[in-house]
Amino acid sequence: METQELNPGKNILLKNKYFNFKMIQRGVIVFTGITIIAFTAIFLYHNTGNSIQALKNIKVEYFLIMLLLVFFDWWVGAYRNHIFVKKVLPDASISVTFIANLANIFMGAVTPSQTGGGPMHLYMLYRGGVKLTDGVVISIINFISTIIFLVASAGISLYYLKDKEISDGLYILIQSGFSIFTTLFLLIFLGLIAPAWISKILIKVGNILSRLSARHKVKIDQITNSTSEKLFEYNSTIFLFVKKHPVLFPKSMFYTILLYFNKYLIAYFIVIGLGYSVDFWTVIAIHAIITFLLYFAPSPGASGIAEVSIAFLMGQIMLSSGLASFTILQRFFTLMLPAALGAFFVLRELKKHSRE
């Protein structure tokens, strides 16, 4: 019985388009190339000599605090999944979710809009003994927690920054981005908790598109029907899991808040580590908005877009000479370092699986 349950999951996972070395290699090259170009542009624009000097002047004690916060970030990310995994696999070690979390970060960094992170996370959980269906439920519940937190934190941050020294044009731009992404997030959220309502909208949109493009009618209908079926399927699975373990969703929400606040805290310690005096909550608010706006950024790991956004927004509260140093340290600690470690685990597991 166990083999019959696991084999379909394995086939689905191994057919995923991201699960090959060429795809991963291409993603690494694209991510690295765009990141180098973005960093180079920021360094040149903000005076390379001053930026390098600011990087050299970082205080050692703050650097050590950053490393501790980074490790805590990895641990919280893993534990947020581990509380679910323990319910379906009581003997599971936290190393299973720790590795899966880092693998998720790596694949998210080398695929457009982070689309490879989710499948790789499921794959690593599966390799650790978690059934595919359980892995999907875990991912969706944590995703719902993430949506709620990101929308709420970005909204609060936007309200907090309205009286700060942020240019009017930039504030309007942030508001526009917030409105667009909030609408998208809420549609996804409603699709998971109220599939009937979203399904009706999908069918109506599908009918309109079918009339506009009769040639693609069959394909449009297939996508619409498939999406509607999946929404109902995920909805029923999630509610069964939550009903059985009601305390897990509040726990997921708590660890999601802790996870992202810790990421924003890393940014604050980078700023003061570079020797700048800034308002604590302004740094937190700016990074809450950056994280929210970059969540679906189209480039691999939001490369290019993230660097420019961070430098631009932090430029509202920091001297120009420290922006390049801050940006490279922020990206290094929150993405490049965990992605590098995640790459090791991903490549090791894929090689091991291919030998099997």
Residue pairs with C-beta under 8 A, 6 or more apart in sequence:
5 131
6 126
6 131
6 132
8 132
9 126
9 131
9 132
9 133
10 126
12 132
13 19
13 119
13 122
13 123
13 126
13 132
16 119
16 123
17 23
18 24
18 27
18 107
18 111
18 115
18 116
18 119
18 120
19 119
19 120
19 123
19 350
21 347
21 350
24 107
24 110
24 346
24 347
27 107
27 109
27 110
27 111
27 116
27 300
28 110
28 343
30 110
30 299
30 300
30 303
31 109
31 110
31 299
31 300
31 301
31 303
34 299
34 300
34 303
34 304
35 301
35 303
35 304
35 307
35 331
37 304
38 303
38 304
38 307
38 308
39 307
39 324
39 327
39 328
41 308
42 307
42 308
42 311
42 323
42 324
42 327
43 51
43 52
43 324
46 311
46 320
46 321
46 323
46 324
47 320
47 321
48 324
50 320
50 321
51 321
51 322
51 323
51 324
51 325
52 325
53 321
54 274
54 275
54 321
54 322
54 324
54 325
55 274
55 325
55 328
55 329
57 274
57 275
58 273
58 274
58 275
58 325
58 329
59 273
59 275
62 269
62 270
62 272
62 273
63 273
65 269
65 273
66 266
66 269
66 270
66 273
66 329
66 333
69 262
69 265
69 266
69 269
69 333
70 266
70 333
70 334
70 337
70 338
72 262
73 259
73 262
73 263
73 266
73 334
73 338
74 98
74 101
74 102
74 338
75 98
76 255
76 258
76 259
76 262
77 101
77 105
77 259
78 94
78 97
78 98
78 100
78 101
79 94
79 97
79 255
80 142
80 252
80 255
80 256
80 259
81 97
81 100
81 101
81 125
81 138
81 142
82 92
82 94
82 96
82 97
83 248
83 251
83 252
83 255
84 134
84 137
84 138
84 141
84 142
84 245
84 248
84 252
85 92
85 96
85 97
85 125
85 128
85 130
85 134
85 138
86 92
87 245
87 248
88 130
88 131
88 134
89 96
89 128
89 129
89 130
89 134
92 128
92 129
92 130
96 124
96 125
96 128
96 129
96 130
97 125
97 128
99 124
99 128
99 345
99 349
100 121
100 124
100 125
100 128
101 121
102 338
102 339
102 341
102 342
102 345
103 120
103 121
103 123
103 124
103 342
103 345
103 346
103 349
104 117
104 118
104 120
104 121
104 124
104 342
105 117
105 335
105 338
105 339
105 342
106 120
106 338
106 339
106 340
106 341
106 342
106 343
106 345
106 346
107 116
107 117
107 119
107 120
107 121
107 342
107 346
108 114
108 116
108 117
108 301
109 300
109 301
109 303
109 335
109 336
109 339
109 342
110 116
110 300
110 301
110 339
111 117
111 300
112 298
112 299
112 300
113 296
113 297
113 298
114 295
114 296
114 301
114 302
118 139
120 346
121 135
121 139
122 132
122 135
122 136
122 139
123 349
124 345
124 346
124 349
125 134
125 135
125 138
126 132
126 135
127 349
127 353
130 138
133 237
136 234
136 237
137 237
137 238
137 241
140 192
140 234
140 238
141 238
141 241
141 242
141 248
141 249
141 252
142 252
142 256
143 192
144 189
144 192
144 193
144 238
144 249
145 249
145 252
145 253
145 256
146 256
146 260
147 185
147 188
147 189
148 189
148 253
148 256
149 253
149 256
149 257
149 260
150 185
150 260
150 288
150 291
150 292
150 295
151 182
151 185
151 186
151 292
153 260
153 288
153 292
154 178
154 182
154 288
154 289
154 291
154 292
154 293
155 178
155 182
156 285
156 288
157 284
157 285
157 286
157 288
157 289
158 174
158 175
158 178
158 285
158 289
160 281
160 282
160 285
161 171
161 174
161 282
161 285
161 286
161 289
162 171
164 279
164 282
164 316
164 317
165 316
165 317
166 174
166 316
167 316
170 312
170 313
170 316
174 289
174 293
177 293
178 289
178 292
178 293
181 292
181 293
181 295
181 296
184 296
187 198
190 197
190 198
191 198
191 231
192 231
192 234
192 235
192 238
193 235
194 235
195 228
195 231
195 232
195 234
195 235
196 232
198 231
199 228
199 231
199 232
202 224
202 227
202 228
203 224
203 228
205 224
206 220
206 221
206 223
206 224
209 216
209 220
210 216
210 217
210 220
210 221
213 220
241 248
242 248
242 249
260 288
260 291
261 284
263 287
263 291
263 334
264 283
264 284
264 287
264 288
264 291
265 284
266 330
266 333
266 334
267 283
267 284
267 287
267 326
267 330
267 334
268 278
268 280
268 283
268 284
270 326
270 329
270 330
270 333
271 278
271 283
271 314
271 318
271 322
271 326
272 278
273 329
274 322
274 325
274 326
274 329
275 322
276 318
276 319
276 322
278 317
278 318
279 317
282 317
283 314
283 317
286 313
286 314
286 316
286 317
289 313
290 306
290 309
290 310
290 313
293 309
294 302
294 305
294 306
294 309
297 305
297 306
298 305
299 305
301 335
301 339
306 331
306 335
307 327
307 331
310 326
310 327
310 330
310 331
311 323
311 324
311 326
311 327
314 323
314 326
314 327
315 323
318 326
